[in-house]
């Protein structure tokens, strides 16, 4: 009987050692981490009536009518700039720019307006941040109120899911603000 107690004690200790490990839990899904290099800017000498600084990681294209696309190949996004001459139609141009932004109200959680004023270079405008799953989350317009009017908006080549594109959207938003701050009209 003494042998059976020893075997039983050995078996009990063995079972306790084997059975005393942590439960296996599945690892959580990995989250995509999007880090972008610090932006470097250079002046874009447009053949049109304006110049601005753009991120050196972008590709800038100008059409004959002075509409500009700024492509972000790594982020699958494009900033579209539309240029119009002001010819006694500033009210109409302003209404169209605001209408374009507020068409996103259906999908937007909120729209934050930030006025832009550069009296030294006579560049005035409005910067719009559209929160939520709207097709475009950043838009702006710039004008001198006399001759020039530029609108800008960013579009991603993906379903608008703001949580997924937030790092890229934030990066491009900073670039768009730099573009606004460096916009200069040619005399």
Buried (B, 14 or more C-beta within 10 A) or exposed (E): EEEEEEEEEEEEEEEEEEEEEEEEEEEEEEEEEBEBEEBEBEEBEBEBBBBBBBBEBBEBEBEEEBBBBBBBEEBEBBBBBBBBEBEEEBEEBBEBBBEBBEEBEEBBEEBEEEEBEBEEEBBBBBBBBBBBBBBBBBBBBBBBEEBBBBBBBBBBEEEBEBEBBEBBBEBBBBBBBBBBEBBBBEE
